[in-house]
Amino acid sequence: MTIDSLVRPNIKALKPYRAARHDHVSGVLLDANENSFGSALSFEGLELNRYPDPYQLELRSKLGLLYGVQSENVFLGVGSDEAIDLLIRIFCEPASDSILVIEPTYGMYRVAAGINNVAVRSVLLTDDFQIDLPATLKALKPRTKIVFCCSPNNPTANVLRREDILTLCNQANALVVVDEAYLDFADSPSLADRVGSVSNLVVLRTLSKAWGLAGIRLGCAIADPDIISLMLKIKAPYNINALTSAEASKALENRALIKRTTAAIVAERGRLYGALRTIPYIRQVYPSDANFLLIRCDDASVVYSRLAQKGIIVRDRSSEPKLANCLRITVGTPEQNDLLIKAMKELTP
């Protein structure tokens, strides 16, 4: 298998749009019909009247250092969702190809496929929420182009076994996309260290979770340079705005704070795990490698609605495979967690 053999023919033939800033980012810039007189907004010296660097060279280099890869292995997107969409558009022929999702898992893989008119095949995780390798390999079909794995998985909160994912990479004639949005909260290594040797592996990361930057919408894909080049080829010319780039660059200088915050979240996760296990109508609190817990109740819909009446909002995941009567609860601040624990102890479903 080669990456080239998986790419849609029209994407190979596509001549990408070439924006003005692809050629020049400095000088007397009279090439892009920008407002040469300035901007209605001033923000820390940024020239917001100018289009940003379409290749995000500086920020890609910084994120490469963060994740231990070269900048040519990094694609920046509007959250991880943009990368998910682009990968489906590059590799999956509408009304012909399919993706494979391992459920229960993050719902955007299925939504992005649906938007692109790409079929979705699915296989279930095992009862302990790990990849069922025989069933997954059997579910792969000749026109299955991408396998999506989420690790730590959303909503089950557990890390998938590294060796199982690498076995999939070795045996699947498809891309294997591993979404590591929550990995900062786990005591497990990233698979980003394997993209140099495993050409069909794509790792997704985000600044939305541990870095607390959900509002600036920045995620990245880490992959073989050939895959990154294809993503750069079809993305919107200026997909990452100057404000997002500036704020992300500033945040990356503050790793010590993020390390402390992540440790505090993990500590609160342990406290919340212990407290919820003492509540009689909660049948199971699943171990977590993420910044949330999955619990199974006697009646999740009742617990959900009564918490909402108290202004405490959690996520009901009961409609998903293997998750009957399950709620997903984000780890909050100590004060928020105290309110949650008190409210749940007062409920009598």
C-alpha positions in Angstrom: 0.0 0.0 0.0 1.1 3.5 -0.8 -0.5 6.8 0.3 -0.8 7.8 -3.3 -2.9 4.7 -4.1 -5.5 5.8 -1.6 -5.9 9.4 -2.8 -8.9 10.4 -4.9 -7.9 11.0 -8.6 -9.4 14.4 -8.8 -7.4 15.5 -5.7 -4.2 14.3 -7.3 -5.1 16.3 -10.5 -6.3 19.4 -8.6 -4.4 22.7 -9.2 -4.8 24.5 -5.8 -5.8 28.1 -5.5 -2.7 30.2 -5.0 -3.3 33.2 -2.7 -1.2 36.4 -2.7 0.5 35.5 0.6 1.7 32.2 -0.8 4.3 34.2 -2.7 5.1 37.3 -0.5 4.5 38.1 3.1 6.4 41.4 3.3 7.2 44.4 1.2 5.0 47.1 -0.3 2.0 44.8 -0.5 -0.4 45.9 -3.2 -1.3 42.4 -4.5 -4.2 41.2 -2.3 -6.8 44.0 -2.3 -6.3 44.5 1.4 -7.1 47.8 3.2 -3.7 49.5 3.0 -4.8 52.2 5.5 -5.1 49.8 8.4 -7.7 48.0 10.4 -10.7 48.9 12.6 -9.2 46.7 15.3 -5.8 47.0 17.0 -4.4 43.9 18.7 -0.8 43.9 20.1 0.9 45.1 17.0 -0.7 42.6 14.6 -1.3 43.9 11.1 -4.9 42.6 10.9 -5.5 44.4 7.6 -3.1 41.9 6.1 -3.9 38.2 5.3 -2.0 35.8 7.6 0.7 33.3 6.5 -1.2 30.6 4.7 1.3 28.0 5.7 1.6 29.0 9.4 5.3 28.2 9.2 6.2 29.6 12.6 3.4 28.0 14.6 3.8 24.7 12.8 7.4 24.7 13.9 6.5 25.4 17.5 3.9 22.7 17.6 6.4 20.3 15.9 8.7 20.9 18.8 5.9 20.4 21.3 5.0 17.0 19.8 8.5 15.9 18.8 8.1 16.0 15.1 9.3 18.2 12.2 7.2 21.1 11.0 6.6 19.3 7.7 4.7 16.6 9.7 2.2 19.2 11.1 -1.0 20.5 9.6 -3.0 23.2 11.5 -6.7 23.2 11.3 -9.8 25.0 12.8 -9.9 22.4 15.6 -9.4 18.8 14.8 -12.7 18.8 13.0 -11.2 20.5 10.0 -8.5 17.8 9.7 -11.2 15.1 10.0 -13.2 16.7 7.1 -10.1 17.2 4.9 -8.9 13.7 5.3 -12.3 12.3 4.2 -12.4 14.7 1.3 -8.9 13.7 0.1 -9.2 9.9 0.4 -12.9 9.0 0.2 -14.8 9.1 -3.1 -18.3 10.2 -2.4 -21.0 7.5 -2.8 -18.3 4.9 -3.3 -15.8 4.8 -0.5 -16.3 4.3 3.3 -14.8 5.0 6.6 -14.7 2.7 9.6 -15.5 3.9 13.1 -15.0 1.9 16.3 -18.0 2.7 18.5 -19.0 4.1 20.9 -16.8 7.1 19.9 -16.7 10.8 18.9 -19.6 11.6 16.7 -17.9 14.0 14.3 -16.3 11.2 12.3 -19.7 10.0 11.3 -21.1 13.5 10.7 -18.1 14.5 8.5 -18.5 11.4 6.4 -22.2 12.1 6.0 -21.6 15.6 4.9 -19.2 14.3 2.2 -21.6 11.5 1.2 -19.2 8.8 2.3 -20.6 5.6 3.8 -19.8 4.8 7.4 -19.1 1.2 8.5 -18.9 0.5 12.3 -17.6 -2.1 14.6 -18.0 -2.2 18.4 -15.4 -1.9 21.0 -15.0 -4.8 23.4 -16.9 -4.8 26.7 -13.8 -3.2 28.3 -13.8 -0.6 25.6 -10.8 -1.8 23.7 -10.4 -2.5 19.9 -11.8 -5.9 18.9 -9.0 -6.6 16.4 -10.5 -9.6 14.7 -13.9 -7.9 14.3 -12.3 -4.6 13.2 -10.0 -6.3 10.6 -13.0 -8.3 9.3 -15.1 -5.1 8.9 -12.5 -3.5 6.6 -13.6 -3.6 3.0 -11.7 -2.9 -0.2 -13.2 0.6 -0.4 -12.7 1.4 3.3 -10.2 4.3 3.1 -10.0 5.5 6.7 -10.2 3.9 10.2 -10.9 6.4 13.0 -9.7 5.6 16.5 -10.1 7.9 19.5 -7.5 7.4 22.3 -8.3 8.3 25.0 -11.7 7.5 23.6 -14.6 9.9 23.9 -17.0 9.1 25.6 -15.5 6.0 27.3 -12.4 7.9 28.6 -9.8 5.1 28.2 -6.6 4.9 26.2 -6.7 2.3 23.4 -3.9 -0.3 23.4 -1.0 1.1 21.4 -0.1 -2.3 20.0 -3.7 -2.8 18.6 -3.6 0.5 16.8 -0.2 -0.3 15.2 -1.5 -3.7 14.2 -4.3 -2.0 12.4 -1.8 0.3 10.7 0.2 -2.7 9.6 -2.8 -4.8 8.3 -5.3 -2.2 7.0 -5.1 -1.0 3.4 -6.3 2.4 4.7 -5.3 5.4 6.8 -5.5 4.9 10.5 -6.4 8.2 12.2 -5.8 8.3 16.0 -7.5 11.2 17.7 -5.5 12.1 20.8 -7.5 15.1 21.9 -7.4 14.0 25.6 -3.9 12.4 25.7 -2.5 15.2 27.9 -4.5 13.8 30.8 -3.2 10.2 30.4 -0.1 8.5 31.5 0.6 7.1 28.0 2.9 8.1 25.1 1.6 9.7 21.9 1.7 7.7 18.7 3.2 10.9 17.0 6.6 9.3 17.4 5.6 6.6 14.8 4.5 8.8 12.0 8.0 8.8 10.5 8.0 5.0 10.2 4.2 4.3 9.7 3.1 6.1 6.6 -0.6 5.5 6.9 -0.8 6.7 10.5 -2.3 10.2 11.3 -2.4 11.6 14.8 -4.8 14.4 15.7 -4.0 16.8 18.6 -5.8 19.9 19.9 -5.3 22.9 22.1 -8.9 22.8 23.1 -8.6 20.5 26.1 -5.5 20.5 28.4 -4.4 23.9 27.0 -7.8 25.4 27.7 -8.1 27.1 24.3 -11.3 25.7 22.9 -12.4 29.3 22.0 -9.5 29.9 19.6 -10.3 26.7 17.6 -6.8 25.3 16.8 -6.0 21.6 16.3 -3.4 19.8 14.3 -2.8 16.6 12.3 0.6 14.9 12.6 1.4 12.6 9.7 3.8 11.7 6.8 4.8 14.8 4.8 2.9 13.4 1.8 -0.3 13.5 3.7 0.4 16.9 5.1 1.1 18.2 1.6 -2.3 17.0 0.4 -4.0 18.7 3.3 -2.3 21.9 2.6 -3.2 21.6 -1.0 -7.0 21.5 -0.4 -7.5 23.6 2.7 -8.9 27.1 2.6 -6.1 29.5 1.8 -6.1 31.3 5.1 -7.8 28.8 7.4 -5.9 29.9 10.6 -6.4 33.5 11.4 -3.8 35.9 12.8 -5.4 36.2 16.2 -5.6 32.4 16.7 -1.9 32.1 15.6 -0.8 34.8 18.0 -2.6 33.5 21.0 -1.5 29.9 20.4 2.1 31.0 20.1 1.8 32.9 23.4 0.2 29.9 25.1 3.0 27.6 24.0 5.4 29.7 26.0 3.6 28.8 29.2 4.0 25.0 29.4 4.7 25.0 33.1 1.2 26.5 33.8 -0.5 23.9 31.6 1.4 21.1 33.4 0.2 22.4 36.8 -3.4 22.8 35.5 -3.4 19.3 34.0 -2.1 17.8 37.2 -4.9 19.6 39.1 -7.5 18.2 36.8 -6.2 14.7 37.1 -6.2 15.1 40.9 -9.9 16.3 40.8 -10.7 13.4 38.5 -9.5 11.0 41.1 -11.5 12.7 43.9 -14.7 12.8 41.8 -14.2 9.2 40.8 -14.1 8.2 44.5 -17.1 10.3 45.5 -19.4 9.1 42.7 -18.7 5.5 43.5 -20.3 5.9 46.9 -23.7 7.0 45.4 -26.1 4.0 45.5 -27.9 4.6 42.1 -24.6 4.9 40.2 -23.9 1.3 39.1 -20.4 1.9 37.7 -17.8 4.7 37.4 -15.4 3.8 34.6 -11.7 4.4 35.0 -10.6 7.5 33.1 -7.5 8.7 31.2 -9.2 11.9 30.1 -10.7 15.0 31.7 -14.1 13.4 32.1 -15.7 10.4 33.7 -18.3 8.0 32.3 -20.8 6.7 34.8 -23.7 4.2 34.5 -26.8 4.9 36.5 -30.1 3.2 37.3 -31.9 5.8 35.1 -29.6 8.3 33.3 -32.3 10.4 31.8 -33.8 11.1 35.2 -30.4 12.0 36.7 -29.6 14.2 33.7 -32.9 16.1 33.8 -32.8 16.6 37.6 -29.2 17.9 37.5 -30.2 20.3 34.7 -33.0 21.6 36.9 -30.3 22.5 39.4 -28.2 24.2 36.7 -25.7 21.4 36.4 -25.2 20.2 32.9 -23.7 16.8 32.0 -24.0 14.8 28.8 -26.4 11.9 28.4 -24.7 9.2 26.2 -27.4 6.5 26.6 -28.3 6.4 23.0 -24.9 5.1 21.9 -23.9 1.4 21.6 -22.9 -0.2 24.9 -23.7 2.9 26.9 -27.3 2.4 28.1 -28.0 4.7 31.1 -24.5 6.3 30.8 -23.7 9.9 31.5 -20.4 11.7 30.7 -19.3 14.2 33.2 -16.5 16.7 32.7 -14.1 17.2 35.6 -14.8 20.7 36.9 -13.1 23.0 39.4 -13.1 21.8 43.0 -16.1 24.1 43.7 -18.0 22.8 40.7 -17.3 19.2 41.6 -18.5 19.9 45.1 -21.8 21.2 43.7 -22.1 18.2 41.5 -21.4 15.7 44.2 -23.8 17.4 46.6 -26.6 17.5 43.9 -26.1 13.9 42.9 -26.2 12.7 46.5 -29.5 14.5 47.0 -31.1 12.9 44.0 -33.3 9.8 44.6 -34.1 8.5 41.1 
